[in-house]
Amino acid sequence: MLLARGTSRSKEIAVRLAVGASRWQIVRQLLCEGFLLAICGGVIGLILSAWCNDALLQQLRGLLASVNFSFVVKLRPDTTVLEITFLFCLIATMLFSLGPALKATKADLVKDLKEQVGEPARIGRLSRFFAPRHISVMAQIALSLMLLFAAGLFFRGALKAAGLNPGFVARGDIISEFDFSLIKKTPADSRRLIFDLVRRIRELPGVTASATGTMLPYSDFTSARRVLRTKDSMPNDPKAPDPSVNSLFTAITPGYYEALGIKLLRGRDFTQNECENKDARRVAMIDEEMAKKLFPNEDPIGQHIRYTNPPKDGSPNDMEVVGVVSKHRHSVDNDSLVCRLFVPLVQGYTGQTFLHVRLNTQDRHAVAAFIPTLRQTLREIDPDLPLLQMTPFLDLMERSPNLWIVKLGATLFGAFGAIALMLAIVGVYGVKAYAVACRTREIGIRMALGAHRRHVFALIMRQGAMQTALAVGAGLLLSLAAGRVLAKILYDVSPTDPLALVTATLMLASAALLACFFPANRATRVNPMTALRTE
């Protein structure tokens, strides 16, 4: 727009130079005008930042509610922010005002004083098509398409992640997190307290199941073990097939699957003795994903597995598979569909445990209303319980860091894409309106010589459509490149997702062509006599 404005003021600048103004005085005036625009933009940006900071703090508050630490952050404009904003205003002035100012002061006084304001008289079609202002607008359209496509990818990813079936039932489940390493109790005493908690909570009215586990799905903590069949051995040759599988490891108490809402497909659950007695028979439960990998053509029940790295305490490394459960996710990542290994609590106790309390209702209000009762019961059992948090499992899942990143990305790129679309429309409309104004005399001559209104309309629209097509083509290439970069944090969405690509392209192309339509339609209303008399 500043390039177009500088061109339209060529005669004014020529007059100033003719009456004695120096080139530096003209450049300084144009830089001051550009700096005023940049300062206005910076002030508006600071005002918007106050609203955006509040929105971001609300998002962070929800995310950090699921982790066991806190930090203080001050998201308010301070001296540093104001200085950086002022610096960006200066940079914007240099980038977008200095070039047009220097170009405008390179004047041929005789030519500019005699010539009509607007397009140069002997400009060619190619030069007019690729004028700097048109190149700027085409670049803006291309970048806007990339942002809209990225917003579409994040939006589709957020929808899929939010509607994902995790493989368990989060509704009706209350999570209480404990860290028994924070109190002065031996591991044996802590385990006895855990079993007492589970038993007492199970007796409460409205509770259908309760159990504990050392790892929580959709949390920010994971524990993994690599296991293989006992009859297999790890190869010495690094190129040989690896018979082991990596699995997420959880130590649990009886009733864990019922409390979490996982299906027991084959076999049985752990017994109370297996979970309490460290010298009991070593047993394990696996999910169907591990059963397919380790025992593809065999019944996994009764088979034996072991860790690739034996336990450091010297305990037996052989475990008998006594049950197979349905597979379930640990997060929204595609990589979360890994194998699962479950052992009795005594075999993998670490101090950090998650208590699952399954209610006989899945109503969110009823589940939230039960929390004070549960908290009071835990306080009666032991006032010194190291309780870190208590929340409905569904709320905890919605605050999952991975899901939060996808949702935040959809919001941010959606906002950026909407702003870019608006700016692209304004840019296309402004440049086309200016071009029509500059060609008023030419259009009047064409119509005076017999050109029909539809011919004038086609003349203006043809150039706009060709420039839009060229910009969209460049934008498609940028979008595909951006999709590859974003592929690592997108959930279950192709980096070349056709729906997002087509939607963004149609949206931007339609908006750009609509912005061209109004100036083209205005050109058809030019009165030939008025145009011929104009300067």
ROMAR-860879 format. One record per residue: z, x, y of N, C-alpha, C in turn. Coordinates in steps of 0.2 Angstrom, whole numbers, plus 5000, padded with zeros to 4 digits. Atoms other than C-alpha are relative to their C-alpha. Layout:
<nodes>
ZXYZXYZXY
...
</nodes>
This chain:
<nodes>
500050044994500050005000500050045006
500149964994500350145012499450045001
500749974999498650225008499649955003
500450054997497850055012500249995007
499850004994498950045027499750055005
500249944996498450215033499249995002
500850014999496550175031499949955005
500150054995496750015041500250025007
499849974993497550115055499650065002
500349944998496250245056499750005007
500250004993495550185072500650015005
499449994996497250175080500250075000
499849935001497650345074499550055004
500549974997495950405081500150005008
499850014993496450335098500550045002
499449964998498150415098499850085001
500249935000497350585094499550015006
500549994995495950555107500450015007
499650004994497250525121500550065000
499649954999498150685117500650014995
499549995005499350655103499950064995
500249955005499550805091500149974993
500050025007499350795072500749994998
499350005003501150835069500449945003
499750064997501750685081499849944996
500250065004500650565071500350004993
499749995007501250635054500849985000
499350015000503050625060500149925001
499950074999502850445066499949964993
500150035006502150395049500550014995
499549985004503450485040500749965001
499450044998504850395050499949934997
500150075002504050225046500150004992
499950005007503950275027500850014998
499349995001505750335028500449945001
499650064999506350175035499949954994
500150045006505550085021500450024994
499649975006506350205008500849985001
499350024999508050175016500249934999
499850085002507949985015500049994993
500050015007507450004997500750034997
499449985003508950114994500649965001
499550054998510149995003500049944995
500050055005509549854992500250024993
499949975006509649964977500850014999
499249995000511550004981500349934999
499750075000511849814983499949974993
500150025007511049774966500450044995
499649965004512049914958500749984999
499350035001513649834961500049944995
500050055005513149684951499850024993
500249975006512349784938500650044997
499449965003513949894936500549954997
499650055003514949734933499849974994
500350025006513749674920500150064994
499949955005513849844911500750014998
499349995002515749854912500249944995
499850065005515849684903499750024993
500349985007514649754889500450054997
499649945003515649914887500749974998
499450025002517249814887500049964993
500150035007516649714872499950054995
500149955005516049864863500650044999
499449965002517649964865500549964997
499550045003518649824859500150014993
500049995008518149874841500250074999
499949945001518650054843500750025002
499349994999520350134843500250065005
499849964994520350234859499749965006
500250034994520050194877499950065005
500149954994519450284893499949975006
500050034994519450254911499350025003
500749994997517750244920500049965007
500150044993517450204939499350005001
500750014999515750134941499949975007
500150034993515750114960499750055004
500349954996514650194973500550055004
499649954996515550354980499550045004
500449964996514950494991499550034996
500649975004513950574977499549954999
500550055001513050414973499649995006
500450024994512650384991499650065002
500449954999512050564993499450014996
500650005004510950554978499549945002
500450054998510250384984499650025006
500349984994509850465001499550054998
500449955002509050614992499349964997
500550035003507950494982499549965005
500450034995507450404998499650055003
500449944997506850575005499450024995
500549995005505950604989499449955000
500550064999505050434990499650015006
500349994994504650475008499450054999
500449955000503850635004499449984995
500650025005502850564988499549955003
500450064998502250404996499850005007
500250014993502150435015499650065002
500349944997501650615017499350014999
500750005001500050605008499549965004
500450044996499350455017500050025007
499949984993500050525034499550065001
500549944999499050695031499349975000
500650025001497550595025499749965007
500250044994497550475040499950055006
500149964994497650625053499450044999
500649965001496150705046499449965002
500550054997495050605058499450035003
500649984996493350625064500049955006
499950044994493650555082499449965001
500650044998491850505086499949954995
500250055006491550425069500549945000
499550055001493250335068500049955006
500050054994493150265086499449955000
500650045000491450195083500049954994
500150045007491650125065500549955000
499650065002492349965060500650014996
499449985004494149965054499949974993
500150035007494149945035499750064996
500349955004493050025022499550045003
500649964997491950175027499449974998
500750035000490150125030499650024994
500449985005489450235017500350024993
499649995006490650225003499649974994
500350025006489950214985500449954996
499750055004490350084972500650044996
499649975004491150214961500650035004
499549974996492150294975500549945002
499650064998492750114980500449984994
499650025006493250074962500650044999
499549955002494250234960500350025007
499749984994494950234978500850014998
499349985002496750314978500549944999
499650065000497550144981499949964993
500250045006496650064966500350044994
499749965005497150214955500849994999
499350015000498950184960500249944997
499850065003498950004956499850004992
500250005007498050034939500650044996
499549975003499350164935500749964999
499450045001500750044939499949944995
500150055005499949914928500150034993
499949975006499850034914500850014998
499249995001501750084916500349934999
499750065001502149904917499949974993
500150025007501349864901500450034995
499549965005502350004892500749975001
499350024999503949934899500149934997
500050075003503549754894499950004992
500049995007503049814877500650024997
499449985002504649904875500549955000
499550065000505649754880499849954995
500250045006504649654867500350024994
499749975006505149774854500749994999
499350015000506949774858500249934999
499950075000506949584860500049984993
500150025007506249554843500550044995
499549975004507449684835500649975001
499350034999508949604843500049934997
500050065004508349434836500150014993
500049995007508149504819500750024998
499449985002509749594819500649955001
499550064999510749444826500049954994
500150055006510049334812500050034993
500049965007510249464798500549974996
499550025005511049414782500450074998
499749945002512349554779500250004993
499950005007512649504761500849984999
499350035001514449444764500149955005
499850054996515349304773500550025005
499649984995516049354790500449945003
499650064998516549174795500649994996
499450015003518249134791500450064998
499749945002518849314789500350035006
499749964994520149394800500250074998
499949935002520249584800500650025004
499449974998521849674803500050084998
500049935001521749864805500750045001
499449975000523149974800499950084999
500049935001523450164801500750024998
499449995002524950204790500250085001
499849934999524850394794500450005007
499650004993525650344811500849994999
499350025001527350294803500250054995
499749955005528550404793500249974994
499950035007528250334776499650054995
500449965005527650424760499449964998
500650045003525950374753500249954995
499850055005526850284739500349945003
499750064997527950184750499549965004
500550034996526450144761499649954996
500450055004525450074747500449944997
499650055002526949974741500049955005
500050054995527049894758499349975001
500750035000525149864758500049944995
500050065006525349764741500449955002
499650054998526749674748499749955006
500450044994525749624764499549954997
500550045003524349564753500349944997
499750055004525449464742500349945005
499750044996526449384756499549965004
500550034996524849344767499749954995
500450045004524049264752500449934999
499650065001525449134751500049955006
500050044994525249074768499549935000
500450065001524548894770499350015004
500749994997522648894773499750064998
500349945002522349064766499850004993
500350005006521249074751500050064996
500049935003521149264748500250055005
499849944996521849424755499950064996
500149945003521449604751499950055005
500149954995521349774759499550054997
500549955002519949904759500150065005
500049944995519850084767499450015004
500649994995518150054775499849935001
500250074998517549904785499250005001
500750014998515749844785499949995008
500150004993514949854803500550035004
499649974996516249964809499750075002
500349944998516050134817500350064996
499749955005516850234802499649994993
500350005006515950274786500350064995
499849955005516550374770499549994994
500650005005515250424757500250054995
499949965006515350504740499350004996
500649995004513950574729500249994993
499850015007514050514711499450004995
500550005005513050524695500349984993
499750025006513150474677500450064997
499649955003514450574667499650044995
500449965005513150624654499550045003
500549964997512050694667500350065004
499749944996512250864676499550025006
500449984995511650934692499550064999
500549945002510051044690500150065005
500049944996510051224696499450015004
500649994997508251214701500049955006
500050054994508151144719499449955000
500650045000506451074715500049944995
499950055006507050974700500349935003
499750074998507450784702500750005000
499350015000509150744708500249944997
499850065004510050624696500649975004
499450034996511450584709499749965005
500150044994511550454722500550005005
499550004995512450444738500249935001
499850075000513550294740500650005006
499550014996514750224753500649984996
499450005004516550244746500549955003
499450044997517950114748500549994994
499450015004519650104740500349935001
499950074998520149924738500649974995
499550035004521549804731499649944996
500350065003521249654719499849955005
500250064995520349504727499650025006
500449984994519349614739499349965001
500750034999517649534735500149935002
499950074998518349354736500250005008
499850004993519149404753499450015005
500649984996517549484760499449954999
500650055001516349344753499550044996
500549965003515449464741500049974992
500150035007514749394724500250064994
499949965006515449474708499549984995
500650015004513849484697500250004993
499949995007514449554681500750044999
499349965001516149624674500649965003
499350024998517849604681500250045006
499649974994518949644696500550054998
499449955002520249784696500649964999
499350035002521949744689500550035005
499549974996523549764699500350064998
499749935003524149904688499550065002
500549954998522449994691500050025007
500049994992522649984710500750035002
499349974998524550034710500250064996
499849955004524750154696499550065000
500449945000524050334699499850024994
500249975006524050374681499649954996
500450055004523150214676499350034998
500649985002521450224668499550005006
500549994994520050284680499449954999
500550055000518950134684499650005006
500450014993517550094697499649944999
500550064999516449954703499550025004
500649984997514749974709499649945002
500450064998513449864718499450004996
500650005004511849814711499550055002
500549954998510849944721500250064996
499849945004511850084712499849994993
500150025007511649994695499250014999
500749995002509749994697499850085000
500249934999509650184702500350044994
499749965005510950254689499849974993
500150035006510650124675499449955000
500650044999508850054677499949964994
500250035006508650004659500649994995
499450015004510449984653500549965004
499550044997511949874656500550055003
499649954997513049964668500849994998
499350015002514649884662500250044994
499849955005515550014651499850075001
500349944999514550154657500550055004
499549954997515450314664499650045006
500349974995515050394681500550055002
499549954997515850544690499750035007
500249974994515850634707499650064999
500349945000514650774710500550065002
499549954998516150864718500749974997
499450025003517750844707500549995006
499450004996519350784716500450065001
499749944998520250924725500750004997
499350005002521950864718500050014992
500149995007521350894700500149944996
500050065004521350714695499449994996
500650015004520150654681499449985004
500650024996518350644687499549954996
500450045004517750524674500249935002
499950074998517650334679499649954996
500450055003517150184669499849945004
500250054996516150054677500249934997
499750065003517049884675499749945003
500350064997516049774687499450025005
500649994996514449754697500049945005
500050054995514449664714499350005004
500650004997513049604725500050055006
500149954995512349724738500149975007
499950024994512849714756499950055005
500149954994512549804773500750035002
499549984996513649914782499950005008
500250004993512749904799499349975000
500750034999511049834806499550054999
500649945001510150004802499749984993
500450005006508850004789500350044994
499749955005509750154781500749974997
499350025003511350044778499949974993
500150035007510549974762500150064995
499949955005511350114752500449984994
499650025006512350114736500749995002
499350014998514150054736500450024993
499649985005515550134726500749975002
499450034999517250044724500550034995
499549975004518850124717500749965001
499450034999520650054715500350045006
499849984994521650084731500450074999
499649945001522750224723499650064999
500549955001521250324719499750035007
500349984994520650334737500449985006
499550024994522150294749500050065005
500149954994521950384766500549985005
499650024994523150284777499749955004
500450054996521850184786499849954996
500250065004521650014779499849945004
500250064996520849854784500249944995
499850055003521649694779499649945001
500450065000520549544775500449944998
499750075001521249364777499549955000
500550055001520049234770500349935001
499750074999520449054777499649954997
500350055003519948894770499549965005
500550034995518848854786499650065003
500449954997517448944794499949985008
500150024993517648864811500350055005
499849954996517848994825500649995003
499450024996519148904835500650004995
499450005005520248874819500250074998
499949935002520049054814500450045005
499649974995520649114831500749975001
499350035000522048994831500550024995
499549985006522749064815500350075002
499849934999522949244822500750005002
499349994998524649214831500449994994
499650015006525349144814499950064996
500149945004524649294805500450065003
499649954997525349414818500749994999
499350015001527049334817500250024993
499849995007527049344798500050084999
500049935001526649534798500650035004
499449974997528049564811500649984996
499450025004529249474800500150054993
500049955006528749584785500250075002
499849934997528949744795499850015007
500150004992529149754814499750075002
500349944998528549934813499350014997
500749995003526849904805499650035005
500549974995525550014813499449965001
500650044999524349874818499650025006
500449984995522949934828499649955003
500350064997521949774830500049944995
500150065004521749594824499549965003
500650044997520149494826499649974995
500550035005518949374818499550054998
500549965003517749474807499349995004
500750024996516249384816500050035007
500049974993516849444833499950074999
500149925001516949624826499350024999
500749995002515249614819499550005006
500450014994514549554836500150065005
499849944996515349704844499850074997
500349945003514449824832499750055004
500349954996513949984841499250004999
500850005001512149984833499749935003
500250064997511949794837500050005008
499950004992512649824855499450045003
500549964997511349964858499349965000
500650045000509949844852500049955005
499950054995510549704863499950035007
500149974993510749814878499350035002
500749984999509049894876499649945001
500550064999508249714875500249985008
499850024994509249674891499750055006
500249954995508849834901499250005000
500750005000507049844896499749945002
500250064997506849664899500049995007
500050004992507449684917499550045003
500549964997506449834920499349984999
500750025001504849754912499949945005
500150064996505149594923499950035008
500149974993505349704939499350045001
500649975000503849804934499449955001
500550055000502849654931499949975007
500050034994503349584948499650055005
500349954996502849744957499350014999
500750005002501249754948499649945003
500450054997500749584954500050005007
500049994992501249624972499550055002
500549944999500249784971499349984999
500750025001498749704964499849955006
500250054995498749554976500050045007
500049974994499149664991499450055001
500649965000497749794987499449955001
500650045000496449654984500049965006
500050044994496949554999499850055006
500249954995496749715009499350015000
500749985001495049755001499649945003
500450064998494449575005500050005008
500050004993495049595023499550055003
500449944998494149765025499249984999
500750025001492549685018499849935003
500250064997492549535029499350005003
500650004996491049585039499450004994
500550005005490049635023499949934996
500150075004490449465014499749955005
500350054995489949375030499250015000
500749995000488249465030499749984993
500250025007488049435011499949925000
500150075000488349245014499549985005
500550014995487249245030499350014997
500649985003485849315019499849954994
500150055005486049175006500450014994
499649995006487349234994500549944999
499650065001488249084986500850024999
499349995000490149064986500250034993
499849985007490249094967499850074999
500149935001489349254969500550055003
499549964996490549324982500750004996
499450005005491949264970500050044994
500149955006491249354955500050075003
500049934998490949514966500750025000
499349974999492849524970500450004993
499750005006493449464953499850054995
500349965005492249574943500450075001
499749934999493049734951500750004998
499350015002494849664949500050004992
500050005008494449624930499950074997
500249935003493649794927500650055001
499449964998495149884935500649984995
499550035004496349774925499950024993
500249985007495449814909500150074999
499849935000495549994912500750025000
499349995000497349994916500349984994
499750035006497749884901499950054994
500249955005496850014890500450065000
499649944999497850154897500749984998
499350035002499450044895500150004993
500050015007499050014877500250074997
499849935003499050204873500750025002
499349994998500650224883500549964996
499550055003501450074874500150034992
500049985007500950144856500550075000
499649945000501750314861500749995001
499350024999503350234868500349974993
499850035006503450134852500250054994
499849955005503450294841500750035002
499449974998504850364852500649954999
499550055001505850204851500249984993
499950025007505650184832500650014997
499349985003507250274828500549955001
499450044999508350144836499849935000
500250075001507349984833500249984993
499950035006507849874819499549954997
500450045003506649804807499449985004
500650024995505249804820499550065000
500549955000503649904818499950035007
500149984993503350024833499349985003
500650024998501649954834499949924999
499950075002502249774832499449965004
500650034997500649664835500249945005
499850064996501649514842500250025007
499749974994502549614855499450035005
500549964996500949714860499549945003
500450054998499849554861500349965006
499750044995501149454871500150045007
500049964994501449594883499350015004
500649994997499649624886499749945003
500350064997499149444889500449985006
499650014995500649424900499850045006
500149954995500249574911499349995003
500750014998498349544911499949935004
500050064996498549364916500350005007
499649994993499749404930499550045005
500449964996498549534936499449975003
500650044998497049424936500149955004
499850064995497949284944500150035007
499949974993498449404958499350025003
500749994997496549444960499749945002
500450064999496049264960500149985007
499950034994496849214976499650045006
500449974995496049354987499349984999
500750015002494449324978499849935003
500150074998494549134982500050005007
500050004993494949175000499450035003
500649974998493449285001499449945001
500550055000492349124997500049965006
499950044994493049045013499850035006
500149964994492449175025499449965003
500650034996491349095039499650055002
500449954998489849195041499950025007
500049994993489749175060500650045002
499449964998491549225062500050074998
500049935002491349375051499550045003
500549964997489849435060500250025007
499749984993490749425077500650045000
499449965000492249515071499950075001
500149934999492549695075499850044994
</nodes>
